C-alpha cells in the first residue's frame, strides 16, 4: 500500500500540492496522504485530502527524526532536519516502509511530495 507525504510552506496551495504529487508519481494506488501534525489543519492539505477522497494522517513530530529521510539542514529541528515529505510518508506507512519516490517539488517551490510503500498501513 502507498502513502504520499507532504511538506509545504504556509503560502502553498492545493494546486501546488497536487503538482508535487504528480511529479512524485501521482495518486494512483494511494491509500492515504500524510503531513506533519503541525501542518495537518492547513486548508491546502485538507482540501487535497477531500479532492482525492483519501484520509489525511497527521504524523506526530517526534516520529520524524527517526525516519530514514533525506537530511536537510535548512529544515527546523522540530522536523529532525529531514525532508518532511519523505519522513511523513515513511512514518505514516509504518515500520519497514520504503520510499518508492523521493521528494519532488512543485513548480512554485512551496510544496514537496514523496511516496512510501509498505505491506500494511498502521492505524
Secondary structure as the mmCIF struct_conf table of DSSP 4:
data_model
#
loop_
_struct_conf.conf_type_id
_struct_conf.id
_struct_conf.beg_label_comp_id
_struct_conf.beg_label_asym_id
_struct_conf.beg_label_seq_id
_struct_conf.end_label_comp_id
_struct_conf.end_label_asym_id
_struct_conf.end_label_seq_id
STRN STRN1 UNK A 2 UNK A 8
TURN_TY1_P TURN_TY1_P1 UNK A 10 UNK A 11
HELX_RH_AL_P HELX_RH_AL_P1 UNK A 14 UNK A 24
TURN_TY1_P TURN_TY1_P2 UNK A 25 UNK A 25
BEND BEND1 UNK A 27 UNK A 27
TURN_TY1_P TURN_TY1_P3 UNK A 28 UNK A 29
STRN STRN2 UNK A 30 UNK A 36
HELX_RH_3T_P HELX_RH_3T_P1 UNK A 37 UNK A 39
TURN_TY1_P TURN_TY1_P4 UNK A 40 UNK A 41
HELX_RH_AL_P HELX_RH_AL_P2 UNK A 43 UNK A 52
TURN_TY1_P TURN_TY1_P5 UNK A 53 UNK A 53
STRN STRN3 UNK A 55 UNK A 59
HELX_RH_3T_P HELX_RH_3T_P2 UNK A 61 UNK A 63
TURN_TY1_P TURN_TY1_P6 UNK A 64 UNK A 66
BEND BEND2 UNK A 67 UNK A 67
HELX_LH_PP_P HELX_LH_PP_P1 UNK A 69 UNK A 70
STRN STRN4 UNK A 71 UNK A 71
TURN_TY1_P TURN_TY1_P7 UNK A 73 UNK A 74
BEND BEND3 UNK A 75 UNK A 75
HELX_RH_3T_P HELX_RH_3T_P3 UNK A 77 UNK A 79
TURN_TY1_P TURN_TY1_P8 UNK A 80 UNK A 81
STRN STRN5 UNK A 82 UNK A 82
HELX_RH_AL_P HELX_RH_AL_P3 UNK A 84 UNK A 93
TURN_TY1_P TURN_TY1_P9 UNK A 95 UNK A 96
STRN STRN6 UNK A 98 UNK A 105
TURN_TY1_P TURN_TY1_P10 UNK A 107 UNK A 108
BEND BEND4 UNK A 109 UNK A 110
STRN STRN7 UNK A 111 UNK A 117
BEND BEND5 UNK A 119 UNK A 120
#
